[in-house]
Amino acid sequence: MLKSKTFLKKTRAGGVVKIVREHYLRDDIGCGAPACSACGGAHAGPVLELQPRDQASSLCPWPHYLLPDTNVLLHQIISAWKPGTWASVASRLRPPGILETYIEQEQGENANDRNDRAIRVAAKWYNDHLKKMSAETQLQVILITNDKKNKEKAVEEGIPAFTCEEYVKSLTANPELTDRLACLSDEMNEIESGKIIFSEHLPLSKLQQGIKSGSYLQGTFRASRENYLEATVWIYGDKEDDKEILIQGLKHLNRAVHEDIVAVELLPRSQWVAPSSVVLHDEGRNEDDVEKDEERELLLKTAVSEKMLRPTGRVVGIIKRNWRPYCGMLSKSEIKESRRHLFTPADKRIPRIRIETRQASALEGRRIIVAIDGWPRSSRYPNGHFVKNLGDVGEKETETEVLLLEHDVPHQPFSQAVLSFLPKMPWSITEQDMKNREDLRHLCVCSVDPPGCTDIDDALHCRELSNGNLEVGVHIADVSHFIRPGNALDQESARRGTTVYLCEKRIDMVPELLSSNLCSLRSNVDRLAFSCIWEMNHNAEILKTRFTKSVINSKASLTYAEAQMRIDSTAMNDDITTSLRGLNKLAKILKRGRIEKGALTLSSPEIRFHMDSETHDPIDLQTKELRETNSMVEEFMLLANISVAKKIHEEFSEHALLRKHPAPPPSNYEVLVKAAKSKNLEIKTDTAKSLADSLDRAESPDFPYLNTLLRILATRCMMQAVYFCSGMDNDFRHYGLASPIYTHFTSPIRRYADIIVHRLLAVAIGADCTYPELTDKHKLSDICKNLNFRHKMAQYAQRASVAFHTQLFFKSKGIVSEEAYILFVRKNAIVVLIPKYGLEGTVFFEEKDKPKPRLTYDDEIPSLRIEGTVFHVFDKVKVKITLDSSNLQHQKIRMALVEPQIPGVNIPSDVSDTDLNGPGGKKRKLDK
């Protein structure tokens, strides 16, 4: 049955258009109750349980179904799921119109009242309908609503109705479910004192007006990991000078949570401050700690030069909350029998959350998930509720689950819908596969990877041509042949965006059948590839470039060490070794050419764990050794990426997926320039070329490790490289590689960006057909945003995995003393790097409840004077390393100063969480 409503609407241009809204009402939809004889076979399959579960409800002891209203569902879902999920759920809460339950909106009735009436009509219809079944069943439908008026009207109409809290609390057999109830409003669970701590958030309408007039600025709130009283807001817009607003102080932060979209008011210039050099972590355990916060805020105020001041503001309102479920631990209240406790998130950028639970004793010492429900003005901390128990703290499985959840890494097993699009085994290359494809199985192709690598996505060859020139080929797994646009496998790969490499496991972007088998370019098996082939002279000058889909048969799968051994061996002269030597020689020339153009050679200590074969615990920890073969492979991957970038941009000037690396703003280099100056060295940063040349000259015969330290600092100054659509940006340049254009083509097994690039290249050379989304720059731009997010989260997850395994290593090793170098000086601490382990940590010089030493901080030099001893950046020190397990939530590596000794001062060993660099991942870094 069709119902329609017609009305006229005036357009902006002054015209009139006729609008017709149609409702299609069906009479063939069953109630879903399997025992219902009235519906007959109307429902194709059971929707509801045959026998509703007896939940032992004290309010409803009879069998019943629940009919929650939309707001109840959405409120519970929003509080427990990540942003964006509720929208997809909301779309599923709109069933097709059913003839018996459809109602029109009445005159003077608002949309909310109409919806409330509609759900009451549905509940009444269900109850009347179920009465037609056997009287013995006594089945009823219970309406669950938190709307007071809706509930009252339901009861008046004879419909059993309860609030969500009333019903859940009636489940006497499951009292723990009460913990999972979302708070209904910010006013719930207020502190009894009612003391107002924060200013009121302005309504959205005022915020929008203020943003439009320029009174307020809109941006993303980013809390500090090192200082819980400080944050920055990144402003949307094109003004280069106003990208970042500094927020300092609890009241100015005004209940914003990391990643919220906020409105800020810029303070007068006289109130601008400089970023704090103090490390502050929230150690409060109750609401009275607001006064302590105010005392600690005084530590942030210090005399600084005018040029150190940054635009400073305060949060005046929240435009969009980006809350998600948070992993962490319960800090049990010291008050006996108390049900109110503080939850401490694992992410130090997230404030503590106040929850109510009867399970505090059972949850103590375990990792749990908590959701935020609201943040009242009178509460030091937000309110939330318990969601899930993950397991014991410190257990490898639990901690791995935590780091994956905290970094939003999709890690569920691939669904059957996704797996259904995989090739059927046994698989072999068919005549159809060979169309538009060259047979290159005769070439002496080989791969070079880390030990144990199973997802081999690149291979190389080099041979001399009859004209005396060299042919060099980079052959990449043809993943796009197996993953076709738009199907479930493609959608899941796009969602994951990247493979994530942890210390002990790999979270694949694509199912294992592809990643480790059909797409992996293993030796001595035929594999489909996408080849980039150059003709070069012996000076590595490119004479011709061509691209082709191909079939290859790799002659060897080598590790970096095995390839290096072949190159260095005088006894080996086979085809594989000759090919490797040719590649290595050309790679050195290519690298020299890149550096001459201004490409940066930076440094970031990467470490490798050696695991016990039985316990899988780390038994040794060392920095990764880089060989010539690492650089050899990297050079040809870079060259292939650049060559492909040029080709796809020539063919698709508006729709090419590229990768750029923005030049850092001058302020980023201040710490590097000052550090070099302290050693009487000059670092020029006006161009990438001048920076590269400065770093090459910055050497000290008496201090050979100095140059490495400078390059590590230079790495910290860099911006993040990002994917973008060529039609949505004008700046293509890759700063670190000194290349005018760049993309990712060489790792499609582990990066979805490369799959898109493969599809673009295939269309460009006529090897495949296009599809609408491939040439839609807006959709491509959305894909890039997700890829940038997934790539960043993967890096963070990998670092967290390295940090956790480093803790396991030092837990078994005990106390260790090692030489270290100072990377940064703070007002109350020094940050050091231990070269042997590639380990970074902080040595504090203030300890709670102990006399404070005399500290003098100089930001210009920079230096920190402790009593009579002065510490400068790059100074050599000796530190003691131990694992501190006193705080189960944040177990950490503690570092204490051993040398130099400072007479009369008790050097404490408190240290912040270890921060390790390097992804602990699979291969090589193609983007600096």
N, C-alpha and C positions, 0 to 999 in steps of 0.2 A: 504494500500500500504506500502511496506517495502523498505526503503533505507538503505544501509549499506556502511561502510567504513572500509577497512582492511589495517593494517600496521604492521610492525615488530618492536619489541622492545628488546633491549639487556638487559639481567638480570645482577645482580651483580656478579653472578657466571661465567659469560662469555657466557652463553647460549643465545638462541634467542627464543622468544615466539611470537606467532601470536595473535594480538589483533583485534577483530571485534567489531565495534560500530554500533548498529542498531537504526534506527529511524522508528517508526511505525506511518504512516500518515493516518489520517481518513478523509473520505469524508461524514460522516453522522452526523456531528456536526453543528447545526444551529447557526445563528448569535445571537439569544437570543431576538430579537425584536419581541414582540407578533404580531405586525401589519404586519410583513413581510410575503408576500405570496410566495416568491421565495423559502424559506426554507421548506415550507409545514409543516409537522409534525416532522421535524428533531429534534427539541428541545422538550424534554419531558415536560418541564414546563417553564414558563416565567422566564427569567434570568434578563432582563432589564425591567424598568417600561413601562407600556403601553403608558403613556403620560409623556415624560421627563419633569421634573419640570421646570417652568419658573423661573430661578434664577435672573431675572432682571439684566443680565450682560450687561454692556454698550458696551463690545467688541463683544458679541455674542447674539444679541436680539432674534434670532430664536431658535426653539427647538433643543437641541443637547445632545449628550452623551459625556462623558469625557473619554479619554484613557490616563491615566497617565503612564509615563514610570517607570520602576522598581526603579530607583534611587529616584524619587520623592516620591513614596510610602514608600520605606524603610527609607528615611531620616526623613519623618514626623513620621513614626511609631517608629523608634529608639529613637527619641527625646522625645517621649511621653510615651513609654512603658518601662517596666522593662527589664534588660538584659536577653537575651535568647528568648524573645518573637519574635524578628525579624526573628530569624532563622526559626521558625515554619511558620511565614508568608511568608518568602522567598520561602519556599517549596511549598506553595499554589500558588505562582505567576508563576509557570511553567505549563502551560496548556498542554494537549496532543497535539501532532503535527497535524496541520490542513493542508490538501493537498494544498489549495489555497495560504496559507501564509508562507509555509515553504521555507527557503532559505539556500543555502550552504555558508560557509565562503569562500570568494574569496582569490586568491593568494595575499599575502602581506597585507591582511586586518586583523587587530587585533580583539580580541574577543569583545571589547567594541564597535568598529565601526560596527561589524557584528550585534550586538544586537540592536544598534541604527537604522540600516537599516531595521532590522526585524520589529521593531515597526512601522516604517514609512510605510512599505509594508502592515502591518495589518491595519493601519489607512486608507491608500488609498483603500484597499480592502473593508473596511467597508463603506466608503463613496460611492464607485462605486456600492456596493451591495444595499445600502439603496435607491439609486436613482431608483431602480427597483420598489420600493413601490410607492404609490400614490404621485404624484407631489405636492399635497396639503400639505403633511406633512412637506416638506422642512427639513427633519431630516439630521443632520450632526454629524460627529464625530470630536471632537476637541482633538488634541494631546497636552498633558501637559508635558513639559520637561524643565529642568533647564540647559540643555546642549546647549550652544550657537550655536555650529556647527550643532547639530542635529536639532535645531529649524530653522536655516537658510536653511538647505537642505530641510526640510519639506515644508517651504514656497515656495521654488523654485519648488517643485514637486506639488504645488497646494493644500497642506494639511493645513487647519487652525491649527495654533500652537501658544501657548503662554507659558510663564513661569508660575510657580505656583503662584508667587507673582502678576504677571500681571492679571491673571484670578481672583484671590481672591479679589484684589482691585477693579475689575470691577463690583463686586456684590454690587451695590449701596444700596440695601435694607438691607444688612447685613455687615456694616462696622466693626463690632466687630470681624469678622472672621480673619481680618488682624492680630489681636493679637496672633492668634494661629499658625501663620506661623513660621516654624523653621528657624533659621538663617542658611544661606548656608555655611558659613565658619567662622573661627576665625577672619578673617580680617574685617568682617562686623561689623558695629557699634563701630568702634575703637574710642578711646578717641582722640579728635582733636589734643592734644598736641603730640601724638605719642611717648611719653616717654616710654622707655623700662624699665619694672620693673623686669621681670623674665628672666632667661637664657633660651635658646632654648632647647626644648626636642630633645634628640638624636633620629635618625631614628631607626626603629625596627631592621634593619640588624646590626647596630652597637651595639645595646643593647644586641642582641643575641650573638654576638661575645664576647662582654665584660663579659657576664654571663658565657659563656663557658670557657673563659680564667681565670675567677676568679676576674677580675677587678671590676665587678659590682655584686650586689646581687639582687635576685628577691624575692618579698614578697608582702603581703597584707598591704596596707596603712590604718592605723586606727587612725583617728583624736581624739583628747582629747575633752571630754565634758567640762572640767574645764578651759582649756587654749587653745584659738584658734590659738596660735602661736607654738603649740607643737603637735607632733604625734609620733607614733611608727610604725615600719614596721616589721611584723612577717615574718621571712625568712623561705623558704621551705628548707628542708634538714634534715639530721640526727644529725648534730652537736648540742649537748645540749647547748654549751656555746654561740652560735651565733644565738639564736632564735629571738632576738629582737634588732632592731636598733632604737636609739632615733633620732628624727628629731626636730630641734628647729630653729625658725626664719622663717619669711614669704618667703624669697628668697630660703631657703633650702627646704621648703615645695613645692615650685615650681609648683603650680597649681594642685597638686594631690588632689583628693576628696576621702572622706571616702569610704573604700572598693575597691578602684582602685587597680589593680595589677601593681606594679611599679618596676623600677630598681633604686637601690641606690648605691652611691659611698661611701665607708667607709672613713671617714676623718682620718688624722693622729692622733695618740693617744694624741698628745699635744693639739688637738682641741676637745677632748671628753668633754662632760658636764654631769651634773647630772640632773635627772628629776626635773622640777621646782615645788616648793611648793606654787607658786603664782597662785591665781585664776584670770583669765583674760577672759572677754567676749568682743566680737567685738561690739563696740558701734558706729563705724564710720558710717557716712551717705553719704560720697562722696569719689571720687577717691583721693583727696588730703590727705586722712588719712594715706597714706603710710608712711609719715614722722612720724606721731604719732605712727604707728606700730613699727618703728625703735626705737623710744624713749622707748616704752614699752618693747622691746626686751632686753633693758639694765637691766630691773627688773629680767630677767631670769638668768643673769650672777651673780653668787655669789661664794664666796670662800667655797669650800667643801673639805672634806678629799678624798684622792685618791681612797679609797674603794667605795665611792659613785658614782664615774664616771661610765658612761655606754658607750658602743660602740655607736658612733654618726656618722651620715651620712647626705647626701643630695640627693634629688630626681633628677636623671639625665634624666629620660624618663618614659613614660607611656606605659606599655605593653598591658593592657586592661582596658578600661573604664568600670566601673560598675555603671554608672549613672542610676537613676530611676526617676519617677515623684516624686516631693517633695511637701508636704503639708506645708502651712505656711500663712503668711500675707504680704500684700503690705505695704511698708514704703513709703508713698506718698512724692514725691519731694516737696521741699519748693519753687521751682521755679514755678511761675504761668504759666499755659498753657503748662508745660513740659509734654512730652509723655514718658520720660525716668525716671524710678523709680527703687528702690531697693526692692527686695522681701526677706523677712527674714524667712528662713525655721524653722519649729517647732523643728527639730533636730539640736541641737547646734553644732554638729560635721560637719554640712554642711555649706559652706560659703554662704554669701548673694549672690543673683543672680540678675543681671541687666536685666530688661525687658522693652519693649516699649508697652504701651497700651493707648488707648483713654478712657478706662473705669475706670480710677483710682478713681474717686469720688464714682462710684457705687460699686467698689470692696473694698473700705476702710472699715475696721472693719469686714471683712468677711474672712473666711478660704478659700483659693484657692489652686489649684495645678499648679505648674510650672515645666517645663522641661528645663534642661540645653542643649544648642546647641553647645557651644564651650567656650574656655577660651584663648583669645589672650594674648601675652606676655606683651602688653602695658596696660592691664586692671587689676585693683585691684581685680575685681570680675568677675566671669564667665558671659557670655551672655546666655539668655534663652527666653522662651516665655510662655505666659499664656495658660493653658490647660482647667481648669474647676473651676467653682465656687461651693464650697461645702455648704455654708450657713453661718449664723451669728456666730461669735466667742462667746464662752461661752454656747451656746445651747447644751444640753446633746446629742442630736442626731448628731449634727455636730461634737462635740469633740470626740464622740465614733467612728464616721466614720474616723476621722483624725488618731486616735491612731491605728485603725485597718489597715489603709492604710500605715501608717508610719512603722508599724512592719510587713508589708507584710503578714497579716493574711487573708487567703481566707475566705470570708464571704458572697459570693453570695448565693442565694437560690440554693438548689440542682436541677440540670437539670432533665428534663423528662427522658432523657437517663439513668441517675443514678437511678431515682425513679422506673423505669421499672423493675429493678432487685430485688425490695422488694417483700416479700411474699404477696400473695393476702389475704385480710381479708374476713371473720373471719379465723384466723389461729389456728391450733391445732396440737398436736404432733401425728405423724402417725407411722405406723408399720415400715416404711422405716427409719424414724428418730431414732427408737429404736435399729437399727442394730449397733453392736459394742458399745453399751451404757448400763450402769448399771442403774437400777431403785433404786434410793436412797430417794424416797419420804417419806419413813417411818422414816427417821432420823430427829432429832430435830435440824434443821438448822435455823439460824437467821442471820440477817445483822445488822451492827452497823455503822451509818454514821452521817454526820452533819445534822442539821434540814433542811427540805425542799429538801433534795437530791432525785432526781428522776432517775438519771442514776446509779443505784446500781449494781456494777459489781462484788462484792465479798460477800460471806456469810461464816459462820463458824459453826462447831459443835464439841462437845466433849462428849464422853460417856465412861463409864467403861466397859471393856470386861470381859468375864467369867474367863479369866486367871489372872485377877487383874490388867492388864495393861490398858492404856488409848488409845482410838482411837480419833485422832484429824483430822478434815477435813477442808481444804480450798476449797471452791467451787466458781469457776469463770465463769462468763457469757460466753457461747460458741458462741461468735460473729463470729468466723470463719465458723460456720455451715451456716450462712446466707450470708456471704460475700465470694464468691468463687473467686479463683485466676483469674486475667486478665480481668474480666468484668468491665463495666463502674463504678459500685459501688465500686469495689476494687481499681480502678485507682484513683477515687476521694478521697477515704479514705487515700490512700498512699500519695497523693499530699498534703492533709491537715495535715496529720501526727499526729495531736493531737487536742483534744478539748481545747478551750480557755475559761477560766472562768474570766469574768469581774464582776464588783461589782453588776451590775443590769441585766446582760444577759450572756448567754452561747452560744458560737459559736461551734456547734456540729461538731465532726469529721464524724459522721455517721448520716443519717436521723433520725428524732425524733421517727418514728415508731419502730426503733431498740433501740435507746439510752434510751428512757423513757418507752418503752412498752415491746416488744418481748424479748429483751436481758436483760432488767432490772430485777434483782432477787427480785421482789416485793413479799410481803407475801401473802400466801394463793392462789397462782396460780402456775401451773406447768411450770417449766422453764428448758431449756437445759443448762447444765453446763459442765465444764471441772474441774475434782476434783483431788486434790493432798491430799492423805490420809496417815497419819503416824500412826504406833503403837509405843507408847512411854511408858516408865516407869514413875513413879511419880517424878523422878528427871529430867524429860524433856529430857532424852536420847533417841534418835531415834533408834528403834529396826528394823523396816521395813518401806519402803516407796513404795507406788504404785500410779500410775496415771491412771485415767479412764475417758472417756466421760460418762456423767450421766444425769439423770433427777432428779431434786430436787423440793421440795415444801417448801419454807421458812415459818416457823411458826410465825415469827415476824420481822418487819422492825423497828428497834430501833434507837434512836439518842444516841450519846455518853452519854448524861445526863441520859436518861432513862435506859440505860444499867448499868451505875454506880449506879443508885438508886436501881436497882434490886440486884446488888452484895452487896451493903451496908445494905440492908434491912434484918432484922432478921425475919420478918413476911413472906417473900416470899421464898418458897422452891420448886417451880414447875420445870418441866424439863428444860425450857428455862433458868431459873435463875441458876439451878445446872450446866448446860452446861457453862454458862458465868463464874461462879466461878472457874470451872475447867480450863477454858482457861486463866483466869486472873492469877491464881496461876502458871501455866506453863510459861506464858509470862514473869513473873518476874524472873523466873529461867533462861529462855533463854536470857533475857536482861543482867542479871548479867554475864552470860557466855560470851556474846559478848564483854562486856566492859573489862572483864579480858583478852580477847585476843587482846585488843587494839582498839576496836571500839570507835569512837569519839561521845561524847554527846555535840553537839554544840547548839548555840542559834541564833535565828533570830526573832525579834519582829514581830508578825503578828497581824493585826488589823481587827476588824469586825465593819461594819456599821449597824446601826438600821435605817430603812427607814420609812419615813412618808407614810402611806397607800394610801393617795390620790395623793400627789405631787411627791412621790418617791424620795424626797430630803433626804439626811442624816440628822437625828436629834440627833444622838448620835454616839460616836466613842470610842471604847475601845479595849484594847489588848485581843486577844483570850485566853480563859481559857482552859488549857489542863488538862485532867483527866487521871486516870489510864486506862480507856477504850481506849483512844487514843493510848496509848503505847501498850495495849493488841492487838489491831487490827494490829498495825504496826509490832509487833514482828512476827506474823504469816504470814503476807504478805512478810516480809523479808525472812522468812524460806522457804516459797513456792518458791520464786524467786531463792533462792540459790539451792534448791533441783532440780528445773526444769533446771537451768543452767548446773548442773552436768550431768543430763540425756541427754540433747540435745547435749552437747559436747562429751559425750561418743559415741553417735550414729553418730554425724556429726562433726568430729574433725576439718574439714576445712570450714564448712558452718553454724556454729552456730551463731546466732545473740546474742551477749552478751553486757554487759554494764560495763565499767570500770571507775574508778576514780583515775587519776594519782596523785602520791605524789607531793606536791608543791615543787618548788625549794627552797633552803635555804633562798634566798633573800626575798621570800614572807613573811617570818616570822619576818623580822627585826622590823616592826612596833609593833608587838605583844610582842616580847622579850623586846624591849625598854620600852614599856608602863608598862609591869610587873615590870621591873627593877626600874622604877620610884617609885614603891610602895614597893620596897625591896623584890620582889618576883622573883623566877627563873622559867622560862619556858624552858623546854628542847624539842627540835624539831627533834632530830636525827631519831626517829621512831614514828609511830602513837601511839604506846603503851606508849612511854615516854612522848609524848604530852598529851595524855589522863590522865596519872598519874599526870603530872605537873598541869594540870587544876583542877584535883580533890583536890590537896593540896593547890591551890592558893586561900585561903580564909582569910578574915579579920573579926574578931568578931565585930569590930566597923563599918564595912562597908559591910553588907551582900550582897548588890547589885554588889559588885566588881567582884565576880565570874561570874555573868551573863554577865557583860561588857567584861570580858576577853574572854568568849566563843563567844560573838558577834564579837569581833575582830578576833578570831581564824577562824570564818566562812568566814570572808573577805579574809583570806589568802589562802583559798582552791581553787583548780582548778575546772573547770567544768567537771562533769561526762559526758561521751559520749558513744554512741552506736558504735559498731564495729563488723566486721566479723572475726571470730576466725582464719580463714585461711590467714588473712591479717595483723596479729599482734601477737606479742609474749608475751606482757605484759597484763595479764588478771586481775590483782589485783584491788580490790576496796578498796582504801585507807581508806575512811571514815568509812566503815563498817567492815574493817579488815577481808575481805573475799577474798580467792584466786580466786573466780569466782562468777559472778552475772549476772542476766538478769532481764527483766521485763516480767512478766506473768500475773499479777493480775489485770490489768486495760484495757482490750481490747476494752471496749466501748469508751474510751477516748485516747488511745495510739495505733498507728498502729504497733509499735514495738511488742507489745504483741500479735497482730494477727499473725505476722510472727512466733513468738515463739510458739504459739498454733499450727500452721501448722506443724512446725518441730517436736513438741512433739507428735502430732497425728500420724505422719508417724513413729516416733520412737516406738510407742506402737501398731502399726498396725491398728489404728482406721480410717485412711484416706490415700489417695494415694498422692504421690509426684508429682511435675511438674518441668519442666526444670529450671525455674528461681530460684526455692527454693534452688537448689544445684549449683548455679553459684555464686562463691564468689565475682566476680567483680560487678555483678548486685546487690548483697546483700550489698556490700560496698557502692554503689551509693545510695541505699535506706537509709543506715545509715547516709550518709552525709546530705540528705534532712531532716531526722528525727532530727538530731542534730541542724540543722538550725531552723526548725519549733519549736522545744522545747525551744530554746533560745529566739526566737521572741515571743512566747507565754508568757514566764516569763516577758519579758519587757513590753508587752501589758498589762498584769495583773497589774504590778507595776504602769504603767501610768494611768490605770483606778482608782487605789487606790489614786494616787496623785490628780487626778481631783476631786474625790469625797471628799477628804480631804479639798480641796480648797472650795468646796461648803459648807462643814460643817462650816469652820471658817468664811466664808462670812456671814452666818446667825448668828454666835455666837458673832462676834465682837472681841474686844481686850481681850486676855486671858494671864495671867501670870502663868507660871508653872516652877517647878524644873526640871533641866536637868543635864546631865553629859557630860563632854567633851570626845569625841571619838578620835578626831585628832586635832593637832594644825598645822596651816599653817603659812606662813610668814606674812600674813595680816588678818588672820581670825582664828576662832575656829569652829569645826564641833561638834554639840551637839546632844544628843539623849534625847528625853522627854519620860520617861518610861510610863507615863499615857496614851499617845496616840500612842506609838510605832513610833513616828514621829522624823525624822532626818532633820536637817537644818544647815545652816552656818551663823554665826554672823561675819560680816565684821567690821574691825576697821579702814578702810579708806573710806572716802566718797568724791565723786567728788565735786570740788569747795569748799571744807572745809579744814581747817588746819589739817595737818596729825600729829597724835600723834607719839611719839618716840617708835618704835617697834624694839625689839631685839629677833631674832629667833635662837633657839639652837636645831639643829637637833639630837644631840646625846642624850639629856635627855629624850624626846623632850619637849620643853617649849617655850612659847611666853611671853616676858616681855613687858607690855604696861605701859609706864611711870614707876611707882614704883610697879606695881602689876604684879605678875608672874602667868601664867596659865599653868598647867600640864594636861596631859591626865588623865582622870577619876575624875578631880576636879568637885565638885558640884557647879552649878551656878543657877541663876534664870533668865529666859528670858521672854520677852513679845512677844506674837505671834499675828500677824495680817495678813490679806490678802491684798497684794498690787495689785491693778487692774490698776495701772497707765500705765503699758505696756500690752496692750491687747494680744499681741503675746505670751508673757510669763508671765501670771499672776502667782504670786508666794506667798508662805508663807514667810513673813519677820520676822526675829527674832532680837530683840534688847536686849542688856544686861541690866538687872535690878540690879542684885547683883552678885559679889561685886561692890560697887560704886568706881569709879576712879576719885578722885578730880581733877578738872581742865580740864577734858577731856570730850568732847561731844561725847558720844558713839552713833554712827549712827545705824540705824536699817536695813541697806541694807543686803539682804540675797539671796543666789542663790536658784534656783528651789528646792523645796522639793524633797527629795529622800527617798521614803518609801520602807521598805523591807517587804518581804512576798508576796506571789502570789495573795492574796485576792481570792484564788481559792477554789476548792471544798473540798479537803480532807486533807490528811496528807502528809508529805514529806517522801518518801521512800528512797530518795538519799540525803545525806547530802552534 
